[in-house]
Amino acid sequence: MTGTELARQGNLAKTKRAGAKGLGPWGVFIKGFIQHPVMVGSIIPSSRFTIAKMLDPVDWDRCRLFVEYGPGVGTFCQPVLDRLRRDGALIVIDTNPLYIDYLQRTIRDPRFTAVLGSAADVESIVAAHGHDGADYVLSGLPFSTLPDGVGPQIVDATYNVLREGGAFLVYQFSAKARDFMARRFARISSGFEMLNVLPCKLFWGWKDPVPAAAALAEVVQPVAELAETAA
């Protein structure tokens, strides 16, 4: 590639970045939807009614880390930050660099971190930012249209990263999300919000503490199997 071609390529990249910076939140949101429709749940951001109902069960006093998948242009970000304790943290994860760039430019709260990556990698992302787990994870990702195998990977990783007593918060247009959640979450609460475009199904998958007897059985069983093998 010649120097002239490199210069043209650099100028094109600068023009694209400048164009993206000139877009408001609606413009950025719609552009991101057009680029990756399978990864965006809706062309219309969630309503304030959906946001309030989705976040209502959260115990904000105990929430040290809140994680969101697919934040888009930050519809949930400020409401979460408004409720989050002063020493808490919010990490959002999105595969679209357009959204991540927009959030990094527009949200200046020191508790906020926007990461370009996959929700399936939430465990390594959380660890890389100095946390040993998350208290709540929120997702608006369209589980029914994700590539094969990705939905189960995200649910498994989410369950693993959650601290006991935490929850996986999911809002969807389809009830299929509950089927994905049920593979790991034994207790799932559900709700519904009419005042949203489209009306929205809400789910909260709770990671309940493991009963002491069950925890002991998990330890004793492998030891017993090892003894049998040695004999």
C-alpha positions in Angstrom: 0.0 0.0 0.0 1.4 3.4 -1.0 1.8 6.4 1.2 -1.1 8.1 -0.6 -3.4 5.1 -0.1 -2.5 5.0 3.6 -3.3 8.7 4.0 -6.6 8.2 2.2 -7.4 5.2 4.5 -6.5 7.3 7.6 -8.7 10.2 6.4 -11.6 7.8 5.8 -11.3 6.4 9.3 -11.2 9.9 10.8 -14.3 10.9 8.8 -16.2 7.9 10.0 -15.3 8.6 13.6 -16.2 12.3 13.2 -19.6 11.3 11.7 -20.3 8.9 14.6 -19.4 11.6 17.1 -21.9 14.0 15.4 -24.8 11.5 15.9 -27.1 11.9 18.9 -28.1 8.8 20.9 -31.0 7.9 18.6 -28.7 8.2 15.5 -26.1 6.0 17.1 -28.7 3.5 18.3 -30.3 3.1 14.9 -26.9 2.9 13.1 -25.9 0.1 15.5 -29.1 -1.7 14.9 -28.6 -1.5 11.1 -25.1 -2.8 11.4 -25.9 -5.7 13.8 -29.6 -6.4 13.9 -29.2 -9.9 15.3 -27.3 -8.6 18.4 -29.8 -5.8 19.2 -33.0 -6.7 20.8 -35.1 -3.8 19.5 -34.8 -0.7 17.3 -36.6 1.2 20.1 -34.8 1.7 23.5 -36.6 0.4 26.6 -39.1 2.6 28.3 -38.7 4.2 31.7 -41.4 1.9 33.0 -39.4 -1.2 31.9 -36.2 0.2 33.4 -37.9 0.9 36.8 -39.6 -2.4 37.0 -36.5 -4.3 35.8 -34.3 -2.7 38.5 -36.8 -2.7 41.3 -35.8 -6.1 42.9 -32.1 -5.1 43.1 -30.7 -4.7 46.6 -28.6 -1.6 45.9 -27.1 -1.5 49.4 -25.3 -4.8 48.8 -24.5 -4.3 45.1 -20.7 -3.8 44.6 -20.6 -4.7 40.9 -23.4 -4.4 38.4 -22.8 -5.8 34.9 -24.8 -5.1 31.7 -24.7 -7.0 28.4 -25.7 -5.1 25.3 -26.0 -1.5 26.8 -26.6 0.1 23.4 -26.4 3.9 23.9 -26.8 3.5 27.7 -30.6 3.5 28.2 -30.1 1.6 31.5 -26.6 3.0 32.4 -27.6 6.3 34.1 -30.6 4.8 36.0 -28.2 2.1 37.3 -25.6 4.7 38.3 -28.2 6.8 40.0 -29.1 3.9 42.2 -25.6 2.4 42.7 -23.7 3.0 45.9 -20.8 5.4 45.8 -18.1 2.7 46.0 -19.9 0.4 43.5 -19.0 -0.2 39.9 -20.8 -0.7 36.6 -19.3 -2.6 33.8 -21.1 -2.8 30.4 -20.1 -5.2 27.6 -20.9 -4.9 24.0 -19.6 -6.4 20.7 -20.4 -3.2 18.8 -17.5 -0.6 18.9 -19.9 2.1 17.8 -21.8 1.8 21.1 -18.7 1.4 23.2 -17.1 4.5 21.7 -20.3 6.5 22.3 -20.6 5.4 25.9 -17.0 6.1 26.7 -17.4 9.6 25.3 -20.7 10.5 27.0 -20.5 8.8 30.5 -17.9 10.3 32.7 -18.8 8.6 36.0 -15.6 7.1 37.5 -17.7 4.0 38.6 -18.4 3.3 34.9 -16.4 1.1 32.5 -17.4 0.2 28.9 -15.8 -3.0 27.4 -15.7 -4.1 23.8 -16.1 -7.8 24.0 -18.5 -10.8 24.4 -20.9 -11.5 27.2 -19.6 -15.1 27.1 -16.3 -13.8 28.4 -17.8 -12.0 31.4 -15.8 -14.0 33.9 -12.4 -12.9 32.5 -13.6 -9.4 31.9 -14.8 -9.0 35.5 -11.5 -10.5 36.8 -9.4 -8.2 34.6 -11.1 -5.2 36.2 -10.2 -6.4 39.7 -13.5 -7.9 40.8 -14.0 -11.4 42.3 -17.6 -11.6 41.0 -20.7 -9.6 40.2 -23.9 -9.0 42.3 -26.3 -8.5 39.4 -26.1 -9.0 35.6 -28.6 -7.3 33.3 -29.2 -8.4 29.7 -31.3 -7.3 26.8 -29.6 -9.5 24.3 -32.0 -11.3 22.0 -31.3 -14.9 23.1 -33.6 -16.4 20.5 -31.6 -14.9 17.6 -28.1 -15.4 18.9 -25.8 -17.8 17.0 -26.1 -21.5 18.0 -24.4 -22.2 21.3 -23.8 -18.6 22.3 -26.9 -18.3 24.5 -26.0 -21.3 26.7 -22.4 -20.1 27.0 -23.6 -16.7 28.2 -26.0 -18.2 30.8 -23.2 -20.5 32.1 -20.7 -17.7 32.3 -23.2 -15.5 34.0 -24.2 -18.0 36.6 -20.5 -18.6 37.4 -19.6 -14.9 37.8 -22.6 -14.1 40.0 -22.1 -14.1 43.8 -24.6 -16.0 45.9 -27.7 -14.0 46.5 -27.3 -12.2 43.1 -29.4 -12.3 40.1 -29.5 -12.4 36.3 -31.9 -9.8 35.0 -33.3 -10.3 31.5 -35.8 -8.4 29.5 -37.1 -9.8 26.2 -40.0 -9.8 23.8 -39.9 -13.6 23.7 -40.4 -16.0 26.6 -37.6 -18.3 25.1 -35.1 -16.4 27.2 -36.5 -18.2 30.3 -35.7 -21.6 28.7 -32.1 -20.5 28.4 -32.0 -19.3 32.0 -33.6 -22.4 33.4 -30.5 -24.5 32.4 -28.7 -23.0 35.4 -31.1 -20.9 37.5 -33.5 -23.0 39.6 -35.5 -20.0 40.8 -36.8 -17.5 38.2 -39.2 -14.7 38.9 -41.1 -13.2 36.0 -42.9 -10.0 35.1 -44.4 -8.1 32.2 -44.4 -4.4 31.1 -47.1 -3.2 28.7 -45.8 0.3 28.5 -42.9 -0.6 26.2 -42.4 -0.8 22.5 -43.0 -3.8 22.1 -44.6 -5.0 25.4 -41.7 -6.7 27.3 -41.3 -9.9 29.3 -39.1 -9.6 32.4 -37.1 -12.3 34.2 -35.0 -12.5 37.3 -32.9 -15.6 37.7 -31.7 -15.9 41.3 -28.4 -17.5 42.4 -29.5 -18.8 45.8 -27.0 -19.9 48.4 -26.2 -23.6 48.3 -27.6 -25.4 51.3 -25.0 -26.6 53.7 -26.0 -30.3 53.2 -25.7 -30.0 49.4 -22.3 -28.3 49.6 -21.0 -31.0 51.9 -22.3 -33.7 49.5 -20.4 -32.1 46.7 -17.2 -32.5 48.7 -17.8 -35.9 50.1 -18.8 -37.6 46.8 -15.5 -37.0 45.0 -13.6 -38.2 48.0 -15.6 -41.4 48.2 -15.1 -42.0 44.4 -11.3 -41.5 44.9 -11.3 -44.0 47.8 -13.1 -46.6 45.6 -10.6 -46.0 42.8 -7.6 -46.5 45.2 -9.1 -49.7 46.6 
